């Protein structure tokens, strides 16, 4: 079974600065999807960014970008120009081709004004 | 933008009672899922559903759980006899199957907070 590991239970960043959240995963598959979801205090799960494993180019969405290292099975999220509204729990997730999805334990991000 | 909706937002029930959590997936989506998140813990997969049958379930999804698509729009999770440890946030998600490669992104509903007393 696939496992997803987020080794940072909590992270803190100063407003306007950059922070990187780590995620590693374990799989024997060659094709899969990776995601970062944001969970604000409202508890809703909001998709931040996704990456297809067959694509070498790192996905970007405005201030959010990933560093996808397939050989190392690493999928980190970089948030640039951090804003107060970025404060939330961030979950890394892995999905196999058969739609089996697994989440990491989450990283709580605090943004300091 | 289309979204997944869930009702109720908060459900309080007595231990041993049956509860039904309701979800309306995005209309052209074909895969449906339930996840749960016990307070302060990670999101856990429960079950996936496609073509009117369960395609995969986790070890959490035991005989007290069932899912159903009673009509063309709703997707429900039933817990037959709730236990205290069933208290959690339950998320529904849906995805549209892509034809060529893999499957599409799962979009989550806002969740139903279940409290078992």
Interface residues (C-beta under 8 A of the other chain):
Chain A: X31 X32 X33 X35 X37 X42 X43 X44 X45 X46 X47 X50 X52 X54 X91 X93 X95 X97 X98 X99 X100 X101 X102 X103 X104 X105 X106
Chain B: X31 X33 X35 X37 X41 X42 X43 X44 X45 X48 X50 X55 X56 X89 X91 X93 X95 X101 X102 X103 X105 X106 X107 X108 X109 X110 X111 X113
